[in-house]
Amino acid sequence: MSYAIGVAEPTSINVDTYGTANVDMTDGEIGKKVKELFDMRPYFIEKRLKLRTPMYSETAAYGHMGRVNETVTKEFESPEGKKVKLQVELFTWEKLDYVIKVKKAFKLKG
């Protein structure tokens, strides 16, 4: 994935399966499907993964990949000094909500 300053869309999406693809498509065709399935503009990545929510203390310990996506209630102090309780979704990048879409797009079974 590559981006240019001031350009919302990625300038390129490069997929290299090293010949291990389990679909009858070239790497370029796979890349085009990925572009169709996922909105890779920075704003939409931020929104989809909820990157503006206070979740980073949990991701700082024990790694941030392979964790369970869950929603927790967090209590913290706002910059104005007020106590705030907030429902926060952790590890949003671990969600499996696109599995069905990906399987359909690549004609996979199971």
C-alpha positions in Angstrom: 0.0 0.0 0.0 1.3 3.4 -0.8 -0.1 6.9 -0.3 0.8 10.4 -1.5 0.4 13.5 0.6 -2.9 15.2 -0.3 -4.3 12.2 -2.2 -7.1 10.3 -0.3 -7.0 7.1 -2.4 -3.9 4.9 -2.1 -1.6 5.4 -5.1 -1.1 1.6 -5.3 -2.1 -1.6 -3.7 0.5 -4.4 -4.3 -0.2 -8.0 -3.5 2.5 -10.7 -3.8 1.3 -14.2 -2.8 4.7 -15.6 -3.8 2.8 -18.2 -5.9 0.8 -19.5 -2.9 -2.6 -18.1 -3.8 -5.5 -20.5 -3.3 -7.7 -18.7 -5.9 -7.5 -18.7 -9.7 -6.4 -15.1 -9.9 -3.2 -13.2 -10.5 -1.7 -11.1 -7.7 -2.8 -8.0 -9.6 -6.4 -9.3 -9.8 -6.3 -10.1 -6.0 -5.1 -6.5 -5.4 -8.0 -5.1 -7.4 -10.5 -7.2 -5.4 -8.9 -6.0 -2.1 -9.3 -2.4 -3.4 -13.0 -3.1 -4.2 -13.7 -4.7 -0.8 -11.9 -2.4 1.6 -12.1 1.4 1.6 -8.4 2.2 2.1 -8.6 5.9 2.4 -7.0 7.0 5.7 -10.2 8.6 7.0 -12.2 5.4 6.5 -9.4 3.2 8.0 -9.4 5.5 11.1 -13.2 5.2 11.3 -13.5 1.5 10.7 -10.8 0.7 13.3 -12.0 3.4 15.7 -8.5 4.7 16.1 -9.6 7.9 17.9 -10.9 6.0 20.9 -8.8 5.6 24.1 -7.7 2.0 23.7 -3.9 2.2 23.5 -3.0 1.2 27.1 -4.4 -2.3 26.3 -2.6 -2.6 23.1 0.7 -1.5 24.6 1.1 -4.8 26.6 1.4 -8.3 25.3 1.3 -7.2 21.6 -1.6 -6.0 19.6 -2.1 -8.8 17.1 -3.9 -12.1 17.8 -6.0 -10.5 20.6 -9.8 -10.8 21.2 -12.0 -8.0 19.9 -14.1 -6.9 22.8 -16.0 -3.9 24.1 -15.1 -2.6 27.6 -16.2 0.3 29.7 -13.3 2.7 30.4 -13.2 5.5 32.9 -10.7 8.3 32.4 -10.2 12.0 32.9 -10.9 14.3 30.0 -8.5 17.2 29.2 -11.0 19.5 30.9 -10.6 17.5 34.1 -14.0 15.7 34.0 -14.5 12.0 34.8 -15.7 10.2 31.7 -17.1 6.7 31.3 -16.9 5.4 27.7 -17.7 2.1 25.9 -14.5 1.3 23.9 -14.1 -1.4 21.4 -10.6 -3.0 21.7 -8.6 -4.6 19.0 -11.0 -3.6 16.2 -8.5 -4.9 13.6 -9.2 -8.5 14.9 -12.9 -8.4 13.8 -14.0 -11.1 11.4 -16.9 -9.0 9.9 -15.5 -9.1 6.4 -15.0 -12.9 6.1 -18.2 -13.5 4.3 -17.6 -10.7 1.9 -14.1 -11.9 1.2 -15.2 -15.5 0.6 -17.9 -14.3 -1.8 -15.6 -12.0 -3.7 -12.9 -14.7 -4.1 -15.5 -17.5 -4.6 -14.2 -19.5 -1.6 -16.2 -22.1 0.2 -16.5 -22.8 3.9 
